[in-house]
Amino acid sequence: MAKSASYKKRIGSFVENRLTKESYKAYCPKPLPPDPAIDFTSFAAQLEAAQHALGVLDGASIYSPIIDVFLYCYIRKEALLSSQIEGTQSTLSDLLLYENKELPGVPLEDVEEVSNYVAAIRYGISRLRTLPISLRLIRELHAILLKGTRGQAKTPGEFRRTQNWIGGRRPSTAIFVPPPPNKMLDCLDELEKFIHGNEQLPALIKIALIHVQFETIHPFLDGNGRLGRLLITLLLIHEKLQKQPLLYLSLYLKNNRETYYSLLQNVRTHGSWEEWIAFFLKAITETATQAAQMIVKGEALIYKDTAAIENLGVRKSGTPLVLHKYMQKHLISTIQKASADLKITQMSITKAFMVLSELNIIKEITGRSRGRIFVYKKYFSLIDEGTKPL
């Protein structure tokens, strides 16, 4: 009972506001770290497990010869999953078809949102070489996320100047109302200070705290969820817990979304940081373990298929081997695109596709005689696991 009472001191304040004729209360979180302080010794085992899993994943990235191939596909999977949590109905095949300039099976805006997420991840990783995690970088990433999509009208790259809310048709009936604009910038300034300080905190605990605080501040009119999940990946690199952008929590959060949203809200209403941290560390452990296993499975599959092609002999395996390497990244392609990208004649590429089809490595998915589309079936299935829209 005493512990529950002390947790209440961590709860922020409510600010009375009005919108049209209705009054509502907006929530302003207290600056990090939580006070009373979190007892990190209670998470020692979970923290050690999460750090070990990250180390195994990092090791897999260092020694894997296919890591560039894996990253290319895995970033796209994360972009898809994070967008699906927000309601996008795109599939992995929709995204890859779009990148091949083929028509996807969903509205273009859905796929463009996912494509923007891929661009934001790549930009963020590149930008970290010269700019630390900061409010400036956060705005830059947001501008990329919302470029040319349904969020284009919601001030991409700019912190909101009006009140937003989560759930309900208006603030007075909402599930949660973030800080009003006149308080929001102070909250963001405090968050930025926390990001660049508090070296005494375990880095994973620090990232767990930052994620909740960012989602609670909800500084943009749209795209807060996607950007908040993207920041986890960038923070792992920023805190030197990962060398490559290999860990993404969106699949875990998608599969446990009700618990995820409930824990975020419990931090705000009850100061229950401990429950959230336990969940976050478990998510890190399971996700890192799955990613490392996927790298190993991908390696085994590619080695097996490469050996099958090489068994054809030197004369027959040349172009099929080149095409096989190309398909490892692209997963889906056409004769025309592969020919243009590889600068090999369409006749040679067509023959190579037929060879890979006969070896059951590549599968044609349209049934057409013209404009055929080929997929690296087994590798696609490996990457595609868990990406069915909600």
N, C-alpha and C positions, 0 to 999 in steps of 0.2 A: 504493500500500500504506500509506503514511504517513497519507494522508487517511482511509482506512478505519479505521485505528487511532485517529485523533483523534475520529472520529464516535462511537466506543464510549463516549467520555466523556459523551456526551449521553444515554446510556441510563439510565433510572431504576433503582431498586432493587427487589428482590423481598423480600416479607415472608412468612415461614413462618406458616401458620395451620392450624387443624384444623376440620373440619366432620364431626360425628358421630365416626366412627372413622378417617376419612381425613385425611391432611395434604395441603396444597396450597400453592402459592406465588402470592401476589397482587402485582401490579405497581403501583408508585408512581412516577409520572413526575417528572422534575426540573422545577423551576419554569422558566417562560419568562422571557426568550428563551433559545434553545439556546446552549450553551457547549461547544465552540468556536462562535463566532458564524458565522452564515450570511453568505456573500459575496454581498451583494445586487447587486453589479455584474454578476454572471453572469446575472442575470434582467432586466437593463436593457431589452432588446428586448421580452421577454414582458410585463413590467410596463407599458411604454409602450403596447403594443397593447391590453392589458386596460383601462387607463385611458382610452384613446381610445374604445374600444367603449362603455364606460360613459358617456362624454361624449356620444357620438352618441345613445345611448338616452335620456339625460336631456334632450337637446335635442328628441328626438321627443316626449317626454312634455309638454314645455312648450308646443310649438306645435300639438300634435294636438287638434282639436276633439272627438275621440271618446275621449280618455284615460280619462274616468270610466267609460265603457262598457267599454273594454278592461280596466281594472283589476278591475272587477266579475267579469269572466269569467276573467281570468288568475290571480287569487288562488285561484279555485276549481280551476283546472287544477293549480296547485302543490300545493294541499291533497290533491288526488287522487293525484298522482304520488308525493309524499312518503309517503303512506299505502300505496301500492302496493309501494314498496320494502320495507316491513315485512310484506307479504303480503296486504294488503287486496285484494279482488277487485272492488271497485266500479269503475264506469265513470263518465264525465262525465254521461251521460244518467241513470244511477242517482241521482247527487247532485241533479241538477236536478229530477228527478221527485219526490224526497224533499222538496225545498224547495217544490214545488208541492202537497205533501200527497197525492201519488200514490204507489202502491206501486212501489218499485224492484225490479229483477230479482235482487237479492242480499239476504242477511240484513241486517236493519235495523242491526245492530251495526256492520257494515262501513261503511255510509253515515254513521252517527252519528259514527264516528271521523273521517271526512273532514270532516263538518260542524263538528265541534269544532275541527279544524285551521283552517278558515276563520275561526271565531270567535277563535281564538288570534292569528292574524295581525292581524286588525282591532283586537283589544284591545292587542296589543303596539305597533302603530303609534300608536294613540291615547295609550297610557301613556308613550311616549317623550317626549311634550311636557312631562311633569312629573317623570318618573323616568328616570334613565340606565340603561343596561344594568347589571344588578346581580344578585346572588344572590336578592334579594327579587323582582325582576321575573321571573327564571327560574322561581322557585317558583310565582308567580301564573300564568304561562303554562302550566306543567305541570298545574296544577289544572284549567284549561280544557280542555286536550288530553284528559285522561282522564275528564272528567265524564260519568257515566252510561254508560260503555262497558265493554268487557271488562277494562280496566285500573282500573276503579273500586275494586277490592279491593286495589290495589297503591299505597296511600297517595298519592293525587293531591295535588300541591302540597307534598310533604314529601320531603326528602332521605332516602335509604334508611338503615335502621339494621341491615340484614343484608347479607351478601355476595351479590353477583350475579356472573354470568359469561356469556360468549358462546360458544356452541357446546358440544356435549357435554351429558351428563345430570347431571354434577356437576363441581365445580371442578377436581378432580384430572385430569379428562379433557377439560377445556375448551380451546378455541382460545386464549382470552384471559380472564384474571381481573383486573378492575379493583381499585383500592385497597380495602382493608378499611375498614369504617365509621369506625374510630378514627383512620385516616390520611386519609380522604377529605375531611373538613372543612378540614384544613390545605391540601390540594391546591386546594380550591375557593377558599379565602381568597387563596392566591397567584395563582390565575387572575383573580380579581376585581381585585387590585392591578395585574396586567398590563393588563387591559382599560382601566383608567383612567390608565395611565402609558404610558411608552415612545412618546412623541410623535415621537421621532426615527426610528422605523421607518416605512416606507411603509405606508399604511393597509391596502392589500390584502394585503401580506405579514403584517401583524399579524392580520388576520381569518383568514388561512390557518392561522396558528399556533394561534389560539384554538379553531378548529373541531376540530383534532386533539386538543388538550388536553381539551376538553370531552368528546369521545367516549371518550377514554382514561380519564378519571375516572369516566364513566358513573354519575352521581350519583343516578339514580332506578331504581326496580325495573322500570319500563316507560316507553316513550316517549322514550328518550334520542336515538334516531336522528332521529325527527321534530322534536324540539325543537332538536337540534343544527343541522339544516338550516334551521329557521325563524330561528335566531339569526344565520345568515349574512345574511339579508335585513335584519334589524333592525340589525345591525352596520354594514351599508353605509349606512343612514340615520344611525345614531349617529356614524359617522366622516365624515358629510357628503359621501359619494361618490354618493349618490342622494337626490333630493328625494321621489320616489314609490317605493312598494314594487313595482318593476318587474322586478327580477332575481331569479330563482329557479333554483337549480342542480339540482333534483331530476330533470328530464328527462335532463340530461347524466349525472348519477350513476346513474340507472336504466339508461341505455344502456351505461355503463362500470362497472357495479357491481363486477365481479370485480377490476378494476384499482384501483378506489376502496378496497375493503376491504383489498387487498394492500398498498397504499401506506400506509394507516393503521397496519397491523401492522408494516411495515418501519421506520416511525419508532420504534416501541416496541422492536423487536428489534435494529435496526442504527443508529438515530439518523439515518436517511436523510431529513432534512427537505427537502433540495434537490429530490429526486424528487417529493415531495408538492407543493411550492410550484409547480414547473413544471406539474404536472397541474392544480392549482387555477387558476393564471393562464390556462391554455388553456380551462378550463371557463368562466371569467368572460368571456373574449373571445368564444367561440362562442355562449354563451347570450345575452349582451347584443346581439350582432349579430342573432341570430335573433329576439329580442324586438322590436328596432327594425324589422326587416323585416315582422314580423307586424302591427305597428301600421300601417305603410304599406299593406299588403295589406288590412287591415280597413277603413281609410279609403276605399280605392278601391272596395271592394265596397259599402259603405254609401252612398257618393256615387252609384254606378251605380244601386242599387235605389231611392234617393230620387228620382233623376231619372225613373225609369220610372213611379213613382207620380205625380209631379207632372205628367207628360205626359197623365194622365187628365183634367186640367182641375181648376179650383178646386172645383166642385160635388162631384165624385166622389172627390177625393183627401184631403179633410179628416180623416175618422176613420182611413182607412188609413195616413196619415202619422203620426198619433198612435200607432197600434198598432205601426207599424214601429219607431218610436223606443223604445217599450216593449220590443219583442222583442230589440232590440240588447243589452239588459242581461240579460233573462231567458232568451233562447235557446229555452226550452221553456215552453209555457203552455197553459192551457185557456180556453175561452170564459168560463167562470164566474169564474176568477181574474182574467183580464184585465179583465173587466167590473167586478169589485169594486175592483180596484186603480186603474183609470182613472176609475171613477165614470161609466161610459157604459153605456147599456142593453145587455143581452145581444143584442137584435136587431141593434143597430148594430154591435156587436163581431163578431157572426156574419157580417154582410155584409162587414165589413172583412177578416176572415180569408179569406173567399171571394175577395175582390179580390186579396189578396196571394198566394193560392194560384194564381189564374189567371195572375199575373205570374211565377210560378215562384220567388217569394221565400220563401214559407212552404210547408211540407209537412205534411199530416196523417199521423200515423204509426201509428194504431191500426186504421184501416179500419172503425171502429165508427160507427154513426149517432148514438149518445149517448156522452157522456163522452169526446169526441174530444180528442186532444192534438196540438198543433201545434209544429213546430220551425222555427227560422230556419236552414234547411238548410245553405247555403253558409258562413255565418258560424260555425255550429256546427262544421262540418268543419274550418275553419281553426283554431279553438281546440282542437279534439279531437285534433289531430295528435300522435301519440306516446303516447296515453293507454291503449293496450290493456294490460290487466293482464298481469303476468308469468306 
